[in-house]
């Protein structure tokens, strides 16, 4: 089942090793600023195949529509998924980095 979470909770997820944070925005946007530790998978295209199932997946995009669509797809495949309401645009915390980590 797909769960939605507010952007203000992203800081807690970034620090949780049982969570995989995935940024669905295009690579250029990811490079200009993304959540610390987030993996870039533009539009849900996972370069190394589907993500591991052991961790909860938290998805974000620019404003939330793409993360909802990809989240539904992953949820149907049995993943524990959360989609960030409002996406990266709604985030106001301190865990943003630029470039490659």
Secondary structure, 3 states (H helix, E strand, C coil): CEEEEEHHHHHHHHCCCCEEEEECCCHHHHHHCEECCCEECHHHCCCCCCCCCCCEEEEECCCCHHHHHHHHHHHHCCCCEEEEECCHHHCCCCCEECCCC
